[in-house]
Amino acid sequence: QVQLVESGGGLVQAGGSLRLSCAASGRMFRINDMGWYRQAPGKQRELVAAVTISGSTNYADSVKGRFTISRDNGKNTVYLQMNSLKPEDTAVYYCNVKVLLRIGATLPVDYWGQGTQVTVSS
């Protein structure tokens, strides 16, 4: 079983910054994609940013130029640096990893973090 522990959420004023972290642990062969999603009240969960094992990144248009995703493969950790935060960034942020559980596996398994609240005040 794979466990994800998120940290770094909180309350910040508009224009401020926060850094989210998500560390994965447990029995696994390899983590493929790692990413961050968010869900605001009354809205669907949406992809914020993702990073592949080779380091290629993908961002939602709404966060491009403000957020940066990165990963440390040695620590099985993914980060989300959020700058120039806006009130519309307020949401619960969820870490997601796609894991190959054993050598020879071809289908990754999705795991989700417990979520961390990010609140941006105007």
LINWO-V486690 format. One record per helix or strand of 2 or more residues. SS is the DSSP state (h for helix, s for strand). FROM is the first residue (numbers start at 0). TO is the last residue. Records with the same first field share a line. If there is no record, write none. Layout:
SS: FROM-TO + FROM-TO
This chain:
s: 1-6 + 9-12 + 17-25 + 29-38 + 45-50 + 56-58 + 66-71 + 76-81 + 90-99 + 108-111 + 115-120
h: 60-62 + 86-88
